[in-house]
């Protein structure tokens, strides 16, 4: 995690917040397991933002590739707009 750029960190946070991006996609792209993503979010988010994220992600089937419906093979909703800057509150 120490070798990640600010852009990488912002993208990980963005992907972690996205409902349709599974943890496996983050692991594929950045090499962070689900447990490491949780720790990353804990260290790089404000406490209240981390609690809100954990509550939101808890039990969400779209965040786990194996729990997703068979027909879903994309990481991002086709209706989702591109986000240029991370506007999520993080520790700074």
Secondary structure by P-SEA (a helix, b strand, c coil): cccccaaaaaaaaaaaacccccaaaaaaaccccaaaaaaaaaacccaaaaaaaaaaaccccccccccccccccccccccccccccccccccc
